[in-house]
Amino acid sequence: MPLPIPSSEPRSREQLRRHYEIEKRLAERLRTAPKAERRRLYGEVYDELFRSVPELRPPVADPESQRFVVGLQAAALEPFLEADTVFLELGAGDCALALHLAGRVRRVYAVDASAAAAGAGEHPDNFELVLADATELALEPASVDLAYSCHFLEHLHPEDAADHLAAVLRVLRPGGCYVCVTPNRLWGPHDVSRYFDDVPTGLHLCEYTHGDLARRLLRAGFEEAKVLRGQARPPRCTTVWRYAGLEKALELLPLKLRRPLMSAGLGRLKPPPYRPLEQVQVVGYRGAGG
């Protein structure tokens, strides 16, 4: 029961099908590769994807759209920030958020695999671009107060996601936390396979629910996992299992019933991408005892 192609999609079904076939093939390389090879393959796979599907190359960011997105992210993180916070962004991309927060906190680390991530020009003295694999962060242990990623975890192989969470836990100070945002698989798939498959078969190697992500954080050694709700100081967080229970109930329904039910009920409350449960926003806390 693939999702319909929206009228806002500028590409034809044939163009989407070509993109889908290429991405599915590349994703299969990552899914089946031995762990030791995947660190090299991530870069190769995405380079090949952008060469083969050139319309996917990120355009030069529209300043107004960029400010809007950065504003939303900064507002969500504001309750966690203090003047002496050391902030870490994972999969920082163009580093717009990290650079924005550099004026708000003591130090900012932006981790990305690309040397061009932060672009050219001057950067604040308290900003550092770290070229690193997301599973082996080249930072001092217990050196970060707040870690953050947005729509990043789903691109990692599940084994690598586990290593990534363990690496983040290692660099967090006792009492620090990791705010992880990822698309909810109940509304998915969220990659191009959404138009051709019922489960993600493209480069979203694993999509999560709130319950899935909370369990992964706890297995990695985080002391607690909660759902981030709203913007308030102290942060508005609530127990994840209330969300997990609803997700489990929805997941028990056949797909042909679940999708219409979610669209007719939850989907009417807010438009995408703000529909209830559409974004998984889970905060993993490192215990104060280390």
Contacts in CASP RR format, 6 or more apart in sequence:
PFRMAT RR
TARGET T0000
AUTHOR 0000-0000-0000
METHOD contacts of the structure
MODEL  1
MPLPIPSSEPRSREQLRRHYEIEKRLAERLRTAPKAERRRLYGEVYDELF
RSVPELRPPVADPESQRFVVGLQAAALEPFLEADTVFLELGAGDCALALH
LAGRVRRVYAVDASAAAAGAGEHPDNFELVLADATELALEPASVDLAYSC
HFLEHLHPEDAADHLAAVLRVLRPGGCYVCVTPNRLWGPHDVSRYFDDVP
TGLHLCEYTHGDLARRLLRAGFEEAKVLRGQARPPRCTTVWRYAGLEKAL
ELLPLKLRRPLMSAGLGRLKPPPYRPLEQVQVVGYRGAGG
1 198 0 8 1.000
1 255 0 8 1.000
1 256 0 8 1.000
1 259 0 8 1.000
2 194 0 8 1.000
2 195 0 8 1.000
2 196 0 8 1.000
2 197 0 8 1.000
2 198 0 8 1.000
3 188 0 8 1.000
3 194 0 8 1.000
3 195 0 8 1.000
3 259 0 8 1.000
4 195 0 8 1.000
5 13 0 8 1.000
5 16 0 8 1.000
5 195 0 8 1.000
9 16 0 8 1.000
11 19 0 8 1.000
11 55 0 8 1.000
13 195 0 8 1.000
15 55 0 8 1.000
16 192 0 8 1.000
16 195 0 8 1.000
17 196 0 8 1.000
18 53 0 8 1.000
19 53 0 8 1.000
19 56 0 8 1.000
19 192 0 8 1.000
20 192 0 8 1.000
20 193 0 8 1.000
20 195 0 8 1.000
20 196 0 8 1.000
20 202 0 8 1.000
22 49 0 8 1.000
22 52 0 8 1.000
22 53 0 8 1.000
23 49 0 8 1.000
23 53 0 8 1.000
23 191 0 8 1.000
23 192 0 8 1.000
23 193 0 8 1.000
23 202 0 8 1.000
23 203 0 8 1.000
24 193 0 8 1.000
24 201 0 8 1.000
24 202 0 8 1.000
26 45 0 8 1.000
26 48 0 8 1.000
26 49 0 8 1.000
26 202 0 8 1.000
26 203 0 8 1.000
27 45 0 8 1.000
27 201 0 8 1.000
27 202 0 8 1.000
27 203 0 8 1.000
27 205 0 8 1.000
29 41 0 8 1.000
29 45 0 8 1.000
30 38 0 8 1.000
30 41 0 8 1.000
30 42 0 8 1.000
30 45 0 8 1.000
30 157 0 8 1.000
30 203 0 8 1.000
30 205 0 8 1.000
31 157 0 8 1.000
31 205 0 8 1.000
33 41 0 8 1.000
35 157 0 8 1.000
35 159 0 8 1.000
35 160 0 8 1.000
38 157 0 8 1.000
38 160 0 8 1.000
39 133 0 8 1.000
39 135 0 8 1.000
42 113 0 8 1.000
43 113 0 8 1.000
45 203 0 8 1.000
46 203 0 8 1.000
49 56 0 8 1.000
49 203 0 8 1.000
50 56 0 8 1.000
50 57 0 8 1.000
58 94 0 8 1.000
61 94 0 8 1.000
61 96 0 8 1.000
66 94 0 8 1.000
66 96 0 8 1.000
69 96 0 8 1.000
70 96 0 8 1.000
70 97 0 8 1.000
70 100 0 8 1.000
71 100 0 8 1.000
73 97 0 8 1.000
73 148 0 8 1.000
73 150 0 8 1.000
74 97 0 8 1.000
74 100 0 8 1.000
74 101 0 8 1.000
74 104 0 8 1.000
75 231 0 8 1.000
76 179 0 8 1.000
76 228 0 8 1.000
76 230 0 8 1.000
76 231 0 8 1.000
76 281 0 8 1.000
77 87 0 8 1.000
77 101 0 8 1.000
77 146 0 8 1.000
77 148 0 8 1.000
77 179 0 8 1.000
78 231 0 8 1.000
78 233 0 8 1.000
79 231 0 8 1.000
79 232 0 8 1.000
79 233 0 8 1.000
79 234 0 8 1.000
79 235 0 8 1.000
79 236 0 8 1.000
80 146 0 8 1.000
80 177 0 8 1.000
80 179 0 8 1.000
80 235 0 8 1.000
81 87 0 8 1.000
81 101 0 8 1.000
81 104 0 8 1.000
81 105 0 8 1.000
81 146 0 8 1.000
82 105 0 8 1.000
82 145 0 8 1.000
83 104 0 8 1.000
83 105 0 8 1.000
83 106 0 8 1.000
84 105 0 8 1.000
84 106 0 8 1.000
84 145 0 8 1.000
85 104 0 8 1.000
85 105 0 8 1.000
85 106 0 8 1.000
85 145 0 8 1.000
85 146 0 8 1.000
86 105 0 8 1.000
86 106 0 8 1.000
86 107 0 8 1.000
86 108 0 8 1.000
86 109 0 8 1.000
86 143 0 8 1.000
86 144 0 8 1.000
86 145 0 8 1.000
86 146 0 8 1.000
86 173 0 8 1.000
87 98 0 8 1.000
87 101 0 8 1.000
87 105 0 8 1.000
87 107 0 8 1.000
87 108 0 8 1.000
87 109 0 8 1.000
87 144 0 8 1.000
87 145 0 8 1.000
87 146 0 8 1.000
87 147 0 8 1.000
87 148 0 8 1.000
88 108 0 8 1.000
88 109 0 8 1.000
88 110 0 8 1.000
88 111 0 8 1.000
88 137 0 8 1.000
88 139 0 8 1.000
88 144 0 8 1.000
88 146 0 8 1.000
88 147 0 8 1.000
88 148 0 8 1.000
88 168 0 8 1.000
88 171 0 8 1.000
89 95 0 8 1.000
89 97 0 8 1.000
89 98 0 8 1.000
89 108 0 8 1.000
89 109 0 8 1.000
89 110 0 8 1.000
89 111 0 8 1.000
89 147 0 8 1.000
89 148 0 8 1.000
89 149 0 8 1.000
90 111 0 8 1.000
90 134 0 8 1.000
90 147 0 8 1.000
90 148 0 8 1.000
90 149 0 8 1.000
90 152 0 8 1.000
90 164 0 8 1.000
90 168 0 8 1.000
91 110 0 8 1.000
91 111 0 8 1.000
91 112 0 8 1.000
91 113 0 8 1.000
91 134 0 8 1.000
91 149 0 8 1.000
91 152 0 8 1.000
92 98 0 8 1.000
92 110 0 8 1.000
92 111 0 8 1.000
92 112 0 8 1.000
92 117 0 8 1.000
92 118 0 8 1.000
92 129 0 8 1.000
93 110 0 8 1.000
93 112 0 8 1.000
93 114 0 8 1.000
93 117 0 8 1.000
94 117 0 8 1.000
94 118 0 8 1.000
94 119 0 8 1.000
95 110 0 8 1.000
95 112 0 8 1.000
95 117 0 8 1.000
95 118 0 8 1.000
95 119 0 8 1.000
95 127 0 8 1.000
95 129 0 8 1.000
97 148 0 8 1.000
98 108 0 8 1.000
98 109 0 8 1.000
98 110 0 8 1.000
98 118 0 8 1.000
98 127 0 8 1.000
99 108 0 8 1.000
99 110 0 8 1.000
99 118 0 8 1.000
99 123 0 8 1.000
99 124 0 8 1.000
99 127 0 8 1.000
101 108 0 8 1.000
102 108 0 8 1.000
102 123 0 8 1.000
102 124 0 8 1.000
102 126 0 8 1.000
102 127 0 8 1.000
103 124 0 8 1.000
103 126 0 8 1.000
105 126 0 8 1.000
106 126 0 8 1.000
107 126 0 8 1.000
107 127 0 8 1.000
107 128 0 8 1.000
108 124 0 8 1.000
108 126 0 8 1.000
108 127 0 8 1.000
108 128 0 8 1.000
109 128 0 8 1.000
109 130 0 8 1.000
109 139 0 8 1.000
109 144 0 8 1.000
110 117 0 8 1.000
110 118 0 8 1.000
110 127 0 8 1.000
110 128 0 8 1.000
110 129 0 8 1.000
110 130 0 8 1.000
111 130 0 8 1.000
111 132 0 8 1.000
111 134 0 8 1.000
111 137 0 8 1.000
112 118 0 8 1.000
112 129 0 8 1.000
112 130 0 8 1.000
112 131 0 8 1.000
113 131 0 8 1.000
113 132 0 8 1.000
113 133 0 8 1.000
113 134 0 8 1.000
114 131 0 8 1.000
115 129 0 8 1.000
115 131 0 8 1.000
117 129 0 8 1.000
118 127 0 8 1.000
118 129 0 8 1.000
123 129 0 8 1.000
130 137 0 8 1.000
130 138 0 8 1.000
130 139 0 8 1.000
132 138 0 8 1.000
132 139 0 8 1.000
134 152 0 8 1.000
134 156 0 8 1.000
134 160 0 8 1.000
134 164 0 8 1.000
134 167 0 8 1.000
135 156 0 8 1.000
135 160 0 8 1.000
135 163 0 8 1.000
135 164 0 8 1.000
135 167 0 8 1.000
136 163 0 8 1.000
136 167 0 8 1.000
137 167 0 8 1.000
137 168 0 8 1.000
137 170 0 8 1.000
137 171 0 8 1.000
139 171 0 8 1.000
140 171 0 8 1.000
141 170 0 8 1.000
141 171 0 8 1.000
142 170 0 8 1.000
142 171 0 8 1.000
142 172 0 8 1.000
142 173 0 8 1.000
142 174 0 8 1.000
142 290 0 8 1.000
143 171 0 8 1.000
143 173 0 8 1.000
144 171 0 8 1.000
144 172 0 8 1.000
144 173 0 8 1.000
144 176 0 8 1.000
145 172 0 8 1.000
145 173 0 8 1.000
145 176 0 8 1.000
146 176 0 8 1.000
146 177 0 8 1.000
146 178 0 8 1.000
146 179 0 8 1.000
147 168 0 8 1.000
147 171 0 8 1.000
147 172 0 8 1.000
147 177 0 8 1.000
147 178 0 8 1.000
147 179 0 8 1.000
148 178 0 8 1.000
148 179 0 8 1.000
148 180 0 8 1.000
148 181 0 8 1.000
149 178 0 8 1.000
149 179 0 8 1.000
149 180 0 8 1.000
149 181 0 8 1.000
149 182 0 8 1.000
150 181 0 8 1.000
150 182 0 8 1.000
151 181 0 8 1.000
151 182 0 8 1.000
151 183 0 8 1.000
152 182 0 8 1.000
153 161 0 8 1.000
153 164 0 8 1.000
153 180 0 8 1.000
153 182 0 8 1.000
153 206 0 8 1.000
153 208 0 8 1.000
153 213 0 8 1.000
154 182 0 8 1.000
154 183 0 8 1.000
154 190 0 8 1.000
154 200 0 8 1.000
154 204 0 8 1.000
154 205 0 8 1.000
154 206 0 8 1.000
154 207 0 8 1.000
154 208 0 8 1.000
155 203 0 8 1.000
155 204 0 8 1.000
155 205 0 8 1.000
156 164 0 8 1.000
156 205 0 8 1.000
156 206 0 8 1.000
157 205 0 8 1.000
157 206 0 8 1.000
158 205 0 8 1.000
158 206 0 8 1.000
161 206 0 8 1.000
161 216 0 8 1.000
162 216 0 8 1.000
162 219 0 8 1.000
162 220 0 8 1.000
165 178 0 8 1.000
165 216 0 8 1.000
165 217 0 8 1.000
165 220 0 8 1.000
165 222 0 8 1.000
166 220 0 8 1.000
166 221 0 8 1.000
168 178 0 8 1.000
169 178 0 8 1.000
169 220 0 8 1.000
169 221 0 8 1.000
169 222 0 8 1.000
169 286 0 8 1.000
172 178 0 8 1.000
172 286 0 8 1.000
173 286 0 8 1.000
174 286 0 8 1.000
174 287 0 8 1.000
174 288 0 8 1.000
174 289 0 8 1.000
174 290 0 8 1.000
175 285 0 8 1.000
175 286 0 8 1.000
175 287 0 8 1.000
175 288 0 8 1.000
175 289 0 8 1.000
175 290 0 8 1.000
176 285 0 8 1.000
176 286 0 8 1.000
176 287 0 8 1.000
177 283 0 8 1.000
177 284 0 8 1.000
177 285 0 8 1.000
177 286 0 8 1.000
178 217 0 8 1.000
178 222 0 8 1.000
178 283 0 8 1.000
178 284 0 8 1.000
178 286 0 8 1.000
179 228 0 8 1.000
179 281 0 8 1.000
179 282 0 8 1.000
179 283 0 8 1.000
179 284 0 8 1.000
180 213 0 8 1.000
180 217 0 8 1.000
180 280 0 8 1.000
180 281 0 8 1.000
180 282 0 8 1.000
180 283 0 8 1.000
180 284 0 8 1.000
181 279 0 8 1.000
181 280 0 8 1.000
181 281 0 8 1.000
182 207 0 8 1.000
182 208 0 8 1.000
182 213 0 8 1.000
182 279 0 8 1.000
182 280 0 8 1.000
183 190 0 8 1.000
183 204 0 8 1.000
183 207 0 8 1.000
183 273 0 8 1.000
183 278 0 8 1.000
183 279 0 8 1.000
183 280 0 8 1.000
184 207 0 8 1.000
184 208 0 8 1.000
184 209 0 8 1.000
184 210 0 8 1.000
184 247 0 8 1.000
184 277 0 8 1.000
184 278 0 8 1.000
184 279 0 8 1.000
184 280 0 8 1.000
185 200 0 8 1.000
185 207 0 8 1.000
185 208 0 8 1.000
185 209 0 8 1.000
185 212 0 8 1.000
186 209 0 8 1.000
186 247 0 8 1.000
186 250 0 8 1.000
186 251 0 8 1.000
186 258 0 8 1.000
186 262 0 8 1.000
186 277 0 8 1.000
187 262 0 8 1.000
187 275 0 8 1.000
187 277 0 8 1.000
187 278 0 8 1.000
188 194 0 8 1.000
188 200 0 8 1.000
188 207 0 8 1.000
189 197 0 8 1.000
189 198 0 8 1.000
189 199 0 8 1.000
189 200 0 8 1.000
189 201 0 8 1.000
189 202 0 8 1.000
189 204 0 8 1.000
189 207 0 8 1.000
190 200 0 8 1.000
190 204 0 8 1.000
190 207 0 8 1.000
191 200 0 8 1.000
191 202 0 8 1.000
191 203 0 8 1.000
191 204 0 8 1.000
192 202 0 8 1.000
193 199 0 8 1.000
193 200 0 8 1.000
193 201 0 8 1.000
193 202 0 8 1.000
193 204 0 8 1.000
194 200 0 8 1.000
198 255 0 8 1.000
200 206 0 8 1.000
200 207 0 8 1.000
208 216 0 8 1.000
208 280 0 8 1.000
209 243 0 8 1.000
209 244 0 8 1.000
209 247 0 8 1.000
209 251 0 8 1.000
209 277 0 8 1.000
209 280 0 8 1.000
210 227 0 8 1.000
210 240 0 8 1.000
210 243 0 8 1.000
210 244 0 8 1.000
210 247 0 8 1.000
210 277 0 8 1.000
210 280 0 8 1.000
210 282 0 8 1.000
211 240 0 8 1.000
211 241 0 8 1.000
211 243 0 8 1.000
211 244 0 8 1.000
211 247 0 8 1.000
211 282 0 8 1.000
213 225 0 8 1.000
213 280 0 8 1.000
213 282 0 8 1.000
214 225 0 8 1.000
214 240 0 8 1.000
214 241 0 8 1.000
214 244 0 8 1.000
214 282 0 8 1.000
217 225 0 8 1.000
217 282 0 8 1.000
217 284 0 8 1.000
218 224 0 8 1.000
218 225 0 8 1.000
222 284 0 8 1.000
222 285 0 8 1.000
222 286 0 8 1.000
222 287 0 8 1.000
223 285 0 8 1.000
223 286 0 8 1.000
223 287 0 8 1.000
224 284 0 8 1.000
224 285 0 8 1.000
224 287 0 8 1.000
225 240 0 8 1.000
225 282 0 8 1.000
225 283 0 8 1.000
225 284 0 8 1.000
225 285 0 8 1.000
226 237 0 8 1.000
226 238 0 8 1.000
226 239 0 8 1.000
226 240 0 8 1.000
226 282 0 8 1.000
226 283 0 8 1.000
226 284 0 8 1.000
226 285 0 8 1.000
227 237 0 8 1.000
227 238 0 8 1.000
227 239 0 8 1.000
227 240 0 8 1.000
227 243 0 8 1.000
227 281 0 8 1.000
227 282 0 8 1.000
227 283 0 8 1.000
228 235 0 8 1.000
228 236 0 8 1.000
228 237 0 8 1.000
228 281 0 8 1.000
228 282 0 8 1.000
228 283 0 8 1.000
229 236 0 8 1.000
229 237 0 8 1.000
229 238 0 8 1.000
229 281 0 8 1.000
230 236 0 8 1.000
235 283 0 8 1.000
237 283 0 8 1.000
240 282 0 8 1.000
243 277 0 8 1.000
246 277 0 8 1.000
247 277 0 8 1.000
250 258 0 8 1.000
250 261 0 8 1.000
250 262 0 8 1.000
251 258 0 8 1.000
253 261 0 8 1.000
262 275 0 8 1.000
262 277 0 8 1.000
266 275 0 8 1.000
266 276 0 8 1.000
266 277 0 8 1.000
267 275 0 8 1.000
267 276 0 8 1.000
269 275 0 8 1.000
269 276 0 8 1.000
270 276 0 8 1.000
272 278 0 8 1.000
273 279 0 8 1.000
END
